[in-house]
Amino acid sequence: MEEFTNLELEEGLSFNVELDGHYFNIDSTEDFGGKNRGPRPKSLMLVALGGCTGMDVASIMKKMKIPFEGMRVSVMGSLTEEHPKHYYKMHITFRIKGSDINRDKVEKAVSLSQERYCGVMFSYRKSMEITHEIIIEE
């Protein structure tokens, strides 16, 4: 299986991106010659991890019949100071909203995502430390 994207330089450092039939821009900050017309490519790595594991966890929790009302996934990345600047650590926070939530089942869903299903997690774990926490809110 192969995946494919097209990026076309628009102006300065801004690219128009076509991915899976969706279109968006990426750009750099004005400090580096961009016009801040879209997110930075490196920052999208945070979105990739949060989206991948978040979709897994939501799907698994539904299959486990966990009665959650909402979920927020936050990902914080720590960058090196030296070039090439790269993430050496990411921390994921899962906030699960609902009453009568079984923490053990949520932990099982997160574990299944991280150890078995999330391909982004699998790739990232080879090059950085990844930690997580679960917060249950009523």
MARMI-13473 format. One record per residue: residue in three letters; z, x, y of N, C-alpha, C, O in turn. Coordinates in steps of 0.05 Angstrom, whole numbers, padded with zeros to 5 digits, always signed. Last residue first. Example, Ala and Ser with C-alpha at 12.3 -4.5 7.8 and 13.67 -1.06 7.14 Angstrom:
residues 2
SER+00142+00257-00045+00143+00273-00021+00157+00258+00001+00161+00268+00023;ALA+00156+00264-00114+00156+00246-00090+00156+00264-00066+00169+00285-00066;
//
This chain:
residues 138
GLU+00695-00316+00290+00697-00345+00285+00687-00360+00309+00686-00385+00308;GLU+00664-00258+00265+00674-00273+00289+00674-00303+00282+00655-00313+00270;ILE+00669-00197+00234+00666-00226+00229+00680-00240+00252+00703-00236+00258;ILE+00636-00138+00232+00655-00153+00248+00649-00183+00243+00627-00192+00246;ILE+00626-00078+00199+00621-00107+00197+00643-00121+00214+00667-00115+00209;GLU+00591-00017+00208+00615-00033+00209+00607-00062+00208+00585-00070+00217;HIS+00562+00046+00186+00561+00017+00193+00589+00006+00195+00608+00017+00184;THR+00520+00104+00191+00545+00091+00186+00542+00062+00194+00523+00054+00207;ILE+00480+00157+00173+00479+00129+00181+00506+00117+00172+00514+00118+00149;GLU+00455+00220+00191+00477+00205+00181+00475+00177+00191+00469+00172+00214;MET+00386+00239+00175+00409+00235+00193+00431+00220+00178+00427+00208+00157;SER+00345+00245+00138+00346+00263+00161+00369+00259+00180+00372+00274+00199;LYS+00349+00208+00099+00341+00235+00091+00344+00255+00114+00346+00279+00109;ARG+00357+00160+00123+00380+00173+00111+00374+00201+00103+00392+00218+00100;TYR+00306+00142+00137+00323+00154+00157+00346+00170+00145+00353+00191+00155;SER+00286+00120+00088+00273+00142+00102+00291+00156+00121+00292+00181+00121;PHE+00324+00080+00077+00318+00100+00057+00305+00124+00070+00312+00147+00064;MET+00320+00048+00123+00345+00062+00116+00340+00085+00097+00350+00107+00101;VAL+00269+00029+00114+00274+00045+00138+00300+00061+00133+00301+00085+00139;GLY+00274-00002+00068+00258+00022+00067+00262+00040+00091+00260+00065+00089;CYS+00326-00036+00041+00315-00028+00068+00301-00001+00066+00313+00020+00064;TYR+00345-00044-00013+00322-00058-00002+00310-00046+00023+00286-00048+00027;ARG+00389-00011-00032+00367-00019-00050+00342-00029-00035+00320-00023-00044;GLU+00429+00004+00003+00425+00020-00021+00400+00013-00037+00390+00029-00054;GLN+00428-00032+00046+00428-00003+00051+00422+00013+00027+00410+00035+00029;SER+00427-00083+00021+00406-00075+00039+00405-00045+00042+00384-00033+00040;LEU+00474-00080-00010+00448-00083-00023+00425-00075-00005+00406-00063-00014;SER+00512-00075+00032+00509-00054+00012+00482-00056-00002+00468-00036-00006;VAL+00508-00125+00056+00501-00101+00071+00496-00078+00052+00477-00062+00056;ALA+00525-00158+00013+00498-00161+00024+00489-00136+00040+00467-00127+00037;LYS+00577-00139+00006+00558-00136-00016+00529-00139-00005+00512-00124-00014;GLU+00599-00154+00055+00598-00126+00048+00578-00121+00026+00564-00101+00026;VAL+00597-00210+00047+00581-00197+00069+00578-00167+00063+00556-00156+00067;LYS+00633-00215+00005+00605-00222+00001+00587-00210+00022+00565-00201+00016;ASP+00680-00198+00030+00670-00183+00006+00641-00190+00001+00625-00172-00006;ARG+00688-00238+00069+00681-00210+00077+00669-00195+00054+00650-00179+00057;ASN+00667-00301+00073+00679-00283+00053+00669-00255+00059+00646-00248+00055;ILE+00682-00344+00126+00664-00324+00116+00679-00305+00097+00700-00295+00103;ASP+00705-00388+00154+00706-00387+00125+00686-00368+00113+00673-00374+00093;SER+00657-00393+00207+00685-00397+00197+00683-00396+00166+00663-00403+00154;GLY+00617-00345+00242+00621-00368+00225+00650-00370+00216+00665-00350+00217;LYS+00576-00288+00252+00591-00311+00264+00593-00334+00244+00573-00342+00232;ILE+00577-00220+00246+00571-00245+00232+00589-00267+00243+00613-00264+00244;ARG+00551-00163+00267+00570-00184+00276+00561-00210+00263+00539-00220+00269;PHE+00544-00098+00248+00536-00125+00239+00558-00144+00249+00581-00142+00241;THR+00524-00039+00274+00546-00059+00275+00534-00086+00268+00516-00096+00281;ILE+00507+00026+00255+00499-00002+00256+00524-00020+00256+00543-00015+00241;HIS+00491+00088+00282+00513+00070+00273+00504+00041+00277+00495+00033+00298;MET+00460+00150+00267+00457+00122+00276+00481+00106+00265+00490+00111+00243;LYS+00446+00218+00283+00464+00198+00273+00457+00170+00284+00449+00168+00307;TYR+00407+00247+00304+00421+00260+00281+00442+00240+00269+00453+00246+00248;TYR+00345+00238+00333+00370+00225+00325+00382+00241+00301+00368+00247+00282;HIS+00322+00291+00375+00319+00272+00353+00346+00260+00346+00367+00271+00354;LYS+00284+00334+00414+00307+00315+00414+00302+00294+00392+00281+00281+00392;PRO+00262+00395+00392+00255+00368+00397+00279+00349+00394+00293+00350+00373;HIS+00310+00409+00443+00284+00399+00435+00276+00410+00408+00283+00433+00402;GLU+00381+00391+00444+00358+00410+00445+00332+00397+00435+00333+00377+00421;GLU+00417+00351+00436+00412+00360+00464+00387+00377+00466+00374+00378+00486;THR+00404+00294+00394+00410+00322+00398+00404+00329+00427+00389+00315+00441;LEU+00430+00227+00399+00408+00247+00401+00419+00275+00404+00440+00280+00415;SER+00451+00172+00364+00460+00196+00378+00438+00217+00376+00429+00224+00354;GLY+00444+00102+00370+00434+00127+00360+00444+00150+00377+00446+00148+00401;MET+00466+00040+00348+00470+00061+00367+00460+00087+00355+00468+00094+00333;VAL+00449-00026+00339+00445+00001+00328+00448+00020+00351+00435+00018+00372;SER+00471-00090+00320+00469-00070+00341+00467-00043+00328+00481-00037+00309;VAL+00458-00155+00303+00457-00128+00293+00453-00109+00316+00434-00112+00331;ARG+00488-00217+00295+00477-00198+00315+00479-00170+00302+00500-00162+00292;MET+00482-00282+00271+00486-00254+00265+00474-00238+00287+00452-00244+00297;GLY+00510-00347+00255+00494-00329+00271+00500-00300+00263+00520-00294+00250;GLU+00536-00376+00217+00524-00391+00239+00506-00373+00256+00488-00383+00270;PHE+00541-00374+00146+00543-00361+00172+00527-00377+00193+00507-00389+00186;PRO+00562-00385+00090+00557-00405+00111+00559-00392+00139+00577-00399+00154;ILE+00527-00357+00038+00548-00351+00057+00543-00369+00081+00521-00367+00093;LYS+00492-00360-00006+00504-00384+00005+00528-00379+00022+00548-00394+00022;MET+00463-00318-00023+00491-00319-00032+00506-00343-00022+00530-00347-00028;LYS+00418-00327+00007+00416-00330-00023+00444-00332-00035+00448-00346-00055;LYS+00438-00314+00057+00429-00342+00052+00428-00347+00022+00436-00368+00012;MET+00449-00260+00050+00471-00278+00055+00463-00307+00050+00479-00323+00040;ILE+00396-00241+00043+00415-00239+00021+00438-00258+00025+00447-00271+00006;SER+00375-00251+00095+00363-00263+00071+00382-00263+00047+00385-00283+00033;ALA+00409-00220+00127+00407-00249+00131+00396-00262+00106+00406-00283+00098;VAL+00399-00168+00104+00425-00180+00103+00425-00210+00107+00438-00225+00093;ASP+00343-00161+00116+00353-00161+00089+00380-00175+00087+00383-00193+00070;MET+00343-00164+00172+00328-00184+00157+00338-00185+00128+00340-00206+00116;GLY+00376-00119+00182+00384-00145+00191+00369-00167+00176+00382-00187+00168;THR+00346-00076+00163+00371-00083+00150+00381-00111+00158+00392-00125+00141;CYS+00301-00081+00199+00298-00079+00170+00324-00088+00156+00323-00105+00138;GLY+00324-00082+00251+00307-00104+00241+00305-00104+00211+00308-00126+00198;GLY+00351-00033+00254+00365-00058+00258+00350-00082+00247+00361-00099+00234;LEU+00307+00003+00246+00330+00003+00228+00345-00024+00230+00351-00036+00209;ALA+00272-00011+00289+00263-00011+00261+00286-00013+00241+00285-00028+00222;VAL+00305-00002+00333+00295-00029+00327+00287-00031+00298+00293-00051+00284;LEU+00309+00053+00331+00333+00037+00329+00326+00008+00321+00339-00004+00305;MET+00256+00067+00339+00268+00074+00313+00294+00058+00309+00300+00050+00287;LEU+00246+00056+00390+00237+00036+00371+00247+00043+00343+00247+00025+00325;SER+00260+00102+00416+00279+00080+00416+00271+00058+00396+00288+00044+00386;LYS+00213+00132+00411+00237+00140+00396+00257+00118+00394+00270+00114+00374;PRO+00177+00105+00447+00173+00105+00418+00198+00112+00402+00203+00100+00381;ARG+00207+00063+00496+00200+00089+00487+00196+00089+00457+00211+00075+00443;PRO+00181-00001+00518+00201+00016+00506+00190+00044+00499+00165+00047+00496;GLY+00142-00006+00580+00150-00014+00553+00171+00005+00542+00178+00024+00555;ARG+00133+00014+00629+00120-00011+00622+00127-00021+00594+00118-00043+00586;ASN+00147+00061+00658+00167+00044+00646+00157+00016+00640+00170-00004+00645;LYS+00108+00096+00672+00114+00075+00691+00134+00054+00680+00137+00032+00691;GLY+00113+00168+00664+00106+00141+00656+00113+00121+00678+00121+00129+00700;GLY+00132+00218+00678+00104+00211+00684+00096+00184+00675+00072+00177+00677;PHE+00186+00224+00670+00168+00240+00653+00139+00232+00657+00122+00239+00640;ASP+00211+00189+00704+00218+00217+00705+00199+00235+00690+00194+00258+00698;GLU+00194+00139+00687+00181+00150+00710+00187+00180+00713+00171+00195+00724;THR+00190+00140+00615+00204+00134+00640+00188+00147+00662+00171+00165+00658;SER+00133+00117+00577+00154+00135+00583+00168+00127+00609+00159+00109+00623;ASP+00116+00063+00532+00112+00079+00556+00135+00099+00558+00154+00098+00542;ILE+00080+00012+00498+00101+00032+00498+00095+00050+00522+00072+00053+00530;ASN+00066-00058+00493+00062-00032+00506+00086-00014+00499+00108-00023+00496;PHE+00036-00100+00442+00057-00093+00461+00051-00065+00473+00033-00051+00463;TYR+00014-00149+00397+00007-00129+00417+00031-00125+00436+00044-00144+00444;HIS+00002-00162+00328+00018-00165+00352+00011-00143+00371+00003-00121+00363;GLY-00023-00150+00280-00033-00172+00296-00018-00178+00321-00023-00198+00334;ASP+00005-00104+00264+00007-00129+00248-00002-00153+00264+00009-00175+00261;LEU-00003-00078+00326+00011-00074+00301+00015-00101+00287+00027-00119+00299;GLU-00027-00043+00379-00033-00066+00362-00020-00060+00335-00026-00039+00322;VAL-00007-00022+00443-00003-00020+00414-00012-00045+00400-00005-00067+00409;ASN-00025+00015+00497-00026-00012+00486-00026-00008+00456-00041+00007+00444;PHE+00014+00064+00530-00005+00057+00509-00003+00028+00502+00019+00016+00502;SER+00025+00105+00586+00028+00078+00574+00006+00073+00553-00018+00077+00559;LEU+00022+00149+00616+00031+00153+00589+00035+00126+00574+00047+00126+00552;GLY-00033+00133+00653-00010+00151+00652-00002+00157+00624-00017+00170+00609;GLU-00057+00077+00617-00055+00091+00642-00030+00109+00642-00010+00101+00631;GLU-00071+00069+00561-00077+00050+00582-00079+00065+00609-00100+00065+00622;LEU-00091+00090+00499-00080+00098+00524-00090+00080+00546-00114+00075+00549;GLU-00077+00052+00443-00098+00059+00462-00085+00066+00488-00069+00050+00499;LEU-00064+00051+00375-00052+00056+00402-00074+00065+00420-00088+00084+00414;ASN-00059+00014+00316-00076+00026+00336-00061+00029+00362-00046+00010+00370;THR-00035+00020+00249-00032+00012+00276-00052+00026+00294-00062+00047+00286;PHE-00022+00002+00181-00040+00013+00201-00033+00003+00228-00025-00020+00231;GLU-00003+00017+00113+00000+00002+00138-00015+00017+00160-00020+00040+00157;GLU-00017+00011+00043-00018+00026+00069-00014+00007+00092-00022-00016+00090;MET+00000+00017-00024+00000+00000+00000+00000+00018+00025+00015+00037+00027;
//
